[in-house]
Amino acid sequence: MKITVEEESILKEIDESIQDYIKFLKLLIKTDSSNPPGNEGNIATIIKNYLDDQGIKCDIFPFNQDRANLLAYLNDNFDSRILLLNGHMDTVPFSSEDKWKYHPLSGEVEDNKYIYGRGAADMKGGLAAMVITLKILRKYSKNFNGNIILNAVADEEQGGDLGTKWCVDNVLKNIKCDFAIVGEYSGFNPFPKSVIIGEKGRTHVKITTHGISCHASTPFLGKNAAYMMTDIIQNIDKITKYIPDKAPPLTESRLKEFISQSYSDPEEFNNILRDNPHLNSLFTSVTQFSKALTTLNCGIKENIIPDKCEAVIDFRLLPGQDSKMIVDGLEKFITDLGYMIDNSNTKEGISEYVDVKLICDNKPSFIHKWRSSTNLSSFFKIVELIYKEKTFPFITPATTDAEFFRANGYCPETIIFGPGSFENIHAVNEHIEIQDYINCIKVYSLFAFRLLTSF
């Protein structure tokens, strides 16, 4: 893959500024934005100050107590090609500080190879790389056939409604985006770097069984809601018969084929699978519909038969499945077990029943035309140029803010690509490789330059 003189200049500038980029990422990691409560306003201020110094236009949209979303852009051209760079500013909370090698907010650099801290991989590394990309490309923007928009958002760790969804429904609503990159981790060690082109959906359903309370010494006078729930849980594997089956957009065998092509010796890939059996669970997770009981709440006292029991089940959906299928299937399944379903607000005259409530709905999404996309083809080539290894398409089993761009048609060509690997996400000693971080800056910058200078 040939690169131009200007592209060589971009890469040279990045290599000469690595310490500055590490310093900026350390600053983001040291600034606590755990969600809850969020406090993303502090991160937004840091980003705005950084971009203001570069003469880059930046708007902050505050809400609630010290929370905010941010939009920055290189010029006022919103009618030509638009590349959207999306990254969330919040992190999950941290605990067990004594188990960390370094304080979670230290941003400690180890051996000039790793940088540690809460949010390093999820996803202040990707966010910092995107901010820096605007800085690098500002000097070239006069010749751009379009614009780069940085969308730094709040609330991803709590579902994204106050962050990316709000931006799509409001400040981004009238802007047509041609390509979007969500800077979440796209590493699955020990494999080479992937480009994520789809994700499973997430549906959380609360099931509540209602029985009849009585004294535990005379249990036959009541109806134990815990036993009702136990019946449902013990039979939950039967739910698959009630939910339409959908084939995964990329089968397990196809995914393994793509990854194996990254190795000159196919046996090397087979050895990796043999030595890392947990990776087979990863393939299963991204190609199959799944369910998991995650919370259970029942009883108020040890000598009282409970009249209410609540459980939340986490369903992970394949493209083509939706939350209505899940709720309808659950209700039919529970009815066939012999229980009455009643989701109404009035329960007069009813003492034994089950209600089913949808409490979370993140849609699955996938770039179905990924093979014919010239933009994706260009992105793959740039990743391989920078990382010096063959990349591959993948699907993430988790949900991200890419849903708000891809699933509703706002920007069908939305990918996930960023520093970090899945085993570090939300973990003690979360960290990223510094070279991975720098490589992402290079990939974002070269791809954006090519996208906006091609005619």
Secondary structure, 3 states (H helix, E strand, C coil): CCCCHHHHHHHHHHHHCHHHHHHHHHHHHHCCCECCCCCHHHHHHHHHHHHHCCCCEEEEEEECCCEEEEEEECCCCCCCEEEEEEEECCECCCCCHHHCCCCCCCCCEECCCEEECCCHHHHHHHHHHHHHHHHHHHHHHHHCCEEEEEEEECCHHHCCCCCHHHHHHCCCCCCCCCEEEECCCCECCCCCCEEEEEECEEEEEEEEEECECEECCCHHHCECHHHHHHHHHHCHHHHHHHCCCCCCCCCHHHHHHHHHCCCCCHHHHHHHHHHCCHHHHHHHHHHCCEEEEEEEEECCCCCEECCEEEEEEEEEECCCCCHHHHHHHHHHHHHHCCCCECCCCCCCCCCCEEEEEEEEEECCEECCCHHHCHHHHHHHHHHHHHHCCCCEEEEECCCCCHHHHHCCCCCCCEEECCCCEHHHCCCCCCEEEHHHHHHHHHHHHHHHHHHHHCC
